[in-house]
Amino acid sequence: MQSWLTIIGGVLMAIVVYELLRRQVLKRAALKIRRAGQRTVDSAMVAAFKVLANAMTIQEVAGAIHSVPVADVWGRGVMAFEYVLDVPGMVTADLPEVRRLFNNELQAYAIHNQVVAFR
């Protein structure tokens, strides 16, 4: 009886260790993928900001342009990043024009650098 309990305990412990290691490996792989995506998005945004800066005055809030992941709640493979900008004198009515400029510049960047989008 004691040997069966030892075997069952060992199997349960092995399963727990396996699951912990598997989760760590998956977490590390997801972090690498997110960082690669974040670098791509940051470089695209830097290019878009350069073009947009010619059209209006933009100042980065924290110095260098960098993104912050919004949340990890959408599931595997979904990446969303946030940028904070301080644009003096901008009103809500200007936002559609800014969105259009950003979309056009990001589209041109994607075509020029062969960035593939998945939908």
Secondary structure, 3 states (H helix, E strand, C coil): CHHHHHHHHHHHHHHHHHHHHHHHHHHHHHHHHHHHHHHHHHHHHHHHHHHHHHHCCCEECCCCCCCEECCCCCCCCCCCEECCEECCCCCHHHHHHHHHHHHHHHHHHHHHHCCCCCC
